[in-house]
């Protein structure tokens, strides 16, 4: 069971007082959480990690700017009242740098003028605390769908369909059991379908989970995916990497 399913209906106001639930990270998107509340920030990170996201948590505005200058994120959850650099100023700087990463403002400021200021600064969504986790999960999925230009929470390449919300993979409608590594690699390949993904990028997606990747980890996982999804589903090109889609499979 992933995080938001396990913690459904809880709010951040009581989340950090609940039990810790451990699970492996089962999806690929990377989320930056910018929150300086000592309880709320870690609670959000834990819930998102349990739901399968790779999460970086920062508590100061300058840390957020430094992180976004060296790393790419799929969604940013941004508190307005960060120390050193405010959330609104961060947002303005990101957009002036043509950084189009979807940003969801999460704040206690609920007046119309605050919402207008946040959206005018470039936010894609605006959520007032306390936030229902189920609602936040839906808003994150909505931003990911828009970013990936998907109509729903699933993606199909050939006979293979990946359900991002349920973390389910099927081939011709039949469910296939994957390991956490296999799921993470397949997700990256599916989201970049018709483009080659380098071995270094694939290793990078596994690094957060294992902290160390054996030299043949990617090859072993790719070999296993081919056995489960079809021998020709994943193409390999020397010097370019791996790709799904782009040809009949």
N, C-alpha and C positions, 0 to 999 in steps of 0.2 A: 504494500500500500504506500502510495506516495504522499508527500507532505500535506497538500491542501485537502486531499481526501481524508487523511487521518485526522486533520485538525479542523475539519469543516465546521463552520458556524461559530468558531471561537473568534474573538476580537483581539487586537494587539493589547488591549488594556488588561487582558487576563492571560495572554498566551505565555508570557515568560514565567508565570507561576505554575504552569502545568508540567507534566512529566516530559523527559527527553525521550524522543522516539528516534531510533537509529535506523537508517536505511541507506542503500547504496544510491549514489547519484545516477539517475537513469535517463537523463536527456541532455541535450547539448547546449541550448542557448545560454549565453553568458549575461548575467545581470549585475549591474553596479548599483549598490544600495548606498546612498549618501544620507546618513542619519546620525545625529550626534547624541541622541538619547541612549544612555548606557544600558538600559533594559530593552528598549524597543528595537534598536539596531540589530543586536545579536538575535533577538527573537524573529525578526523578519528574515535574517540570513538563514537561520535554522529552518524555518518553514519553507523557504524557497529551495534550499538544498534538498529537503525531504521531497519536494515536488519534482526534483530532477534537474534543477538549474545549477549552473556553475556561478557562484556568487562571490563578488568582492565587496567588502564593507569598508567605508571610509567615514570618518567623523568630522573632518575639517575640509573647508572649501578648497584650499590649496592642494590637498591630497587628491581631491577629485579631479582637478585640472591636470595634475601630473599624471594620474592614472589614464585619463582619456587621451593624453598626448602620446602614450606608448602602447595602449591596448584598445582593441575594438570590442564594443559591447552591443548586444542585441536590444536591450532596454535599460534605461537608467531610471531608478526610483529616487527622486530628489526632494529632500526637505528644504524648505525655503530658509529656515533660520540657522544655517550652518555658521560656525565661527570662521573668522579670517576672510572668507569670501562667501557672500550670501548665495543662496540657490538661484535667485533671479539673475545675479551677475554672472554666475556660472553658465546659466542658460544663454544669456546674451553672448557671452564669449564663445560658447560652442557653436552657436548659429553663425556668428561672424566668421568663424573658422570653417564654415560650410560643413560642420559636423551634423549629419542628419539623423543621428541615433534617436529613436523614439524616447521621449522623456515623459514620465508620469510624475507630476508634482504630488507629494503626499504631505499635507500640512494641517495644522489646527486652525489656520486662518480661513474663515469661511464666508467672509463678506464678499459681495459681488465685485467690489473694486479689486480685491485680492485675486479673485478668479480671472478677471479681465486682464490684470497685470501679468499673471502667469502665462495665460494663453497667448497674449500679445508678445511676450518675450520669446515665444517659440515652443511652449509645452504642447504635447500632443494630447494630454489628458490631465485632469485635476481631481484629486481625491481628498476629501476632508476626513481627518482622524476623529474618532477611532474607525479603523477600516475593517470591514468584514473580509476575512481571508478569501472566502469563496468569490466575492466580488472582485477583489484584487487579482486573483488568479485569472478570472475571465477577462479583465482589462489587459493583463499582460499578454494573454493568448491573442486577444484582438490586435494588439500592436504587432505581435509576431506574424500574424496572418497578413496584415497590411504590408509589413516589411518584406515578407516572402511572396507577396502577391498571390496569396491563397484565398479561396472562398470559404474554406472551413478548416477544421483542425486536423485534416488528414492530407497526405500527399501520396500520389501514385506514380511510379515509374515502371513501365512494363506491367508485369503481373504482380509486382510487389507494392503493397500499400502500407504506409506507416501512419498510425493514429497517434498524434502528439499528445492529445489529452489523456488517452487511456494507456499510452506507451505500449501499444499492441502492433505487431507486425504480422501481416498475412500475405500469403502467396495464393493467388486465384481464390481468395476468400477463406483459405484455411490458415488458422493461426500457426505461427512458427515461434519456437522458444529460442530466445537469444540470451547470451550472457550480457552483463553490463558493458563490457568492452565492445562487444559486437554491436550492441544497440547504439552506443555513442558514435562509433565509426560510421555505421549505416546512416544515422541521422545527419551527420555532416555531409556525407556523399549525396544523400537525397536532397538536402537543402541547396547543394551546389550542383545539381544534376546538369548534365551536358557540359560541365567544365571539369578539367583535371584538378585533383586535389593532391598536393605533394605529400610525401611520406612524413616530412617534418611537420606539416599542419596536422596530420592525423595523430602523430605522436604528441603534439601539443595538446590535443583534446583529451588525451589519456593522462597527461601529466598531473592535472589537478586531483585526479582520483587516486592514483597510485604513488605519486611523488617520485617514482622512478620507473622508467620504461625500458624493458630489455630490448636489445637491438633487433630481435626478430618478432617482437610483440605484434606489430602491425601486420607482418606477413602471415603470422599464424591466425590472426583474427580474420583477415581477408580470405584466407583459404577456407576457414570454417564457414564464413558467410556464403561463399560460392557453393559449398556443399548443401547449405540449407536453402539458398534462394535461387540457385541455378548456376551452372558452371560459367555461362557467358554473361551473367548479370553485371559483373564488375569488370571493366576493361583495365588493362595495365599498359602504360607506354613508358619505355625507358627514358629517364630524365624528366618526365612530366608528372608521373604519379598514377592515380587511380581515378576512374570516372564511371558513373552510372548514367544511363540515358544516352541519347545522341546516336543510337542505332537500334535496330530491331534486336530484342533480346529473347 
